[in-house]
Amino acid sequence: MTLETIDLAPRIGTEIRANAAALLSGEHAAQIREVLGERGLLLFRELDLDDRQQVAFARTLGDVLDQGEDHIYKVTLDKTVTKTADYLLGTFFWHIDGTTDAIPSRASLLSARHLSETGGRTEWANTYAAYEDLLPAEKGTVDGLRVVHSAETIERVARPDFTEEDVADWRTRPVRSHPLVWTHASGRKSLVLGATASHVEDMDPDESRALLDRLLTQATQDRYVYQHEWRVGDLVIWDNTGTMHRVVPYAADSGRLMHRTTLIGEEPLA
Ligand SMILES: [Fe+2]
């Protein structure tokens, strides 16, 4: 039996209607992975999985990253819940998870546990579609370029009141060079952009910044984006290899809480 699917936006996002038992059985895992790769983002509205079920569902789709408590990382700006909450200020800016890791994560599952009264909607942009739509001359410009990504780049933007100690800490984290165009094992290509992108290698700094800014603006136009208005119990899965995401800013004391489970990366950025 195939699952009922409803597209959310023309170029990104599909809602899947299925009950928890069917999803946890793993019988639809192949279809879910296929639609995820094609559409970048899957929504399971008010699925209301508990933590154990969320991890079990994730395991039907891939290998789960050992992160957080029992594979559940609590996404919140409340430092009494998540000590590293300061780093989550970077989530207000477009990014791909793990651009400073050797292999970025494959996908993440995110469920809404408590919402903020203002802000807190999450947006995803399809980086395959953004590449596909570049003019041939633009593809010629970006193919072959390499971009340096660092934690420092996104943190400088996210936390403008940083101290010298903050900078020293950010500089202990890995810096990585990636191609601007990711050629996937499937042969499809996507853009690798976002707030971790420091500069294009071997390019004049001003020219590099202008190119990265222009491409980001282009890749995050409405036509490539789906913005999600959360309801408690919603579960979203995004393909981290073919999308960027960000959250509309919300207050640290809003109580907003999302539970994330991450699937380990399967292909190096090449
Ligand atoms: Fe993220």
Boltz pocket constraint, residues with backbone or C-beta under 6 A from the ligand:
constraints:
  - pocket:
      binder: B
      contacts: [[A, 91], [A, 95], [A, 96], [A, 97], [A, 245]]
      max_distance: 6.0
